[in-house]
Amino acid sequence: MRRPITAAAAVGLLLALTACESGAASGKVQGTDAELACAAVRRLPEPLPGNAGGKDFDILVARLVGAEDLARAAAMADAKYQPLADALDKAHELLNVTSDPKQAEPAVKKARTYC
């Protein structure tokens, strides 16, 4: 499987979004899968960093994978989110193949337009 960190990244992203998106008293994630995917996309640096490796790269990958998974879930529920899921999948694929965030930047920019 090309995404060994997908589950861990998604769990981490959901925990982070829980803290950011919900009230302290409610303890619930608020928003649809698409809204949460877009929240993760908004947290990606703009422009993407030009180097791979290190903590910033790991955070970038975790956010991208989490956004991709949430967008895929949104697209399963409603096909209008398929372009967002496709753009994030392309960005993740390019990052996997090249390990160069700059190569994934056009796909991330496209995903931003769907948010």
N, C-alpha and C positions, 0 to 999 in steps of 0.2 A: 504494500500500500504506500502511496507516495506521501501520505500525510501522517507520519507517526505521532506528531505532536498535536494533531487536530483535537482530540478529546480533551487533553490537558489545557490546551489554549482556549477552547470553548468554555470549559468550566471556569478557568481563570477570568475570561472576559465576562461571563455571566456574573461572577462574584463582584468584579469591579463595577459592572453596570448596576448591580443591585445597590451598591454603596452610593453610586453617583446619581442614579435615576429615581431612587425611591426615598421616601421619607424615613427618618430613623425609626419612627414608631411603627410603620407598616411592615417593614422587612420584605416587601414584595417588589419584584421587578415590574416596572410600569412601562407599557408600550408594546406595540406589536413586534413581531420578528423583524419586519422591514424597518420600523423605527429604530430598533436596537441595532440593526445592521448599519443603518446610516449614522447612528451615534458613534459606532466604532470607526466608520470611515472618516467622520469628522475629526477623530482623535489621531488619525494618521498624519505625520508631519507633511507640511506642504512648503517647499518641494520635498520629495523623498530624499533621504540621505544618499550620498554617492558611494558609500562603502558597505561592505558586508562584514558581519562579525561584530562581536561585542554586545553589550547590554541593549543599546538602542536598536540594533538589528533584531535581536530576539524579541523585543517589545513590538517592533513593526510587524514581524512575522505572526506573533500571537494575535495582534489586533486584526490583521488581514485575514487570518484563518478563521477567527471568531466571526468577523463580519461576513465572510463567505458562507460559513455554515448557517448563520441566521438568515441570510438572503436566500439560500437554497430552501430552507424551511418555509420562508414566506412565499417563494415561487411555487412550492408544492401546494400550498393552500390557495394561492391566487396567481394565475399565470402572468398577470401584469407586472410581477416582480422578477420575471425571468431575465430581462435585460440586465438588471442589477446583479443577479446571481451570476450571469455569464461574464460580465465585466470583472467581477471579483475573482471568479475562477481563472480567468485569463491572467490577471495580475499575479495570482498565486502560482500559476503554472510557470510564468516567466521568471518569477523570483526563484522557484525551485530549480529551473533549468540553468539560469545564468548566475544566480547568487548576487545579482546586481540590481539594487532597488531602482536605479535609473531606468532600467529596461522595463520595469513594471509600471513606471509612472504614467504612460499614456492610458493604460487600462484602469488605473486608479482614478485618473482624471475623468474618464468616461463614467466610472461608477459614481463619482461625485455629482455628475449631471443628473443621475437618476434619483439622487437624494434631495 
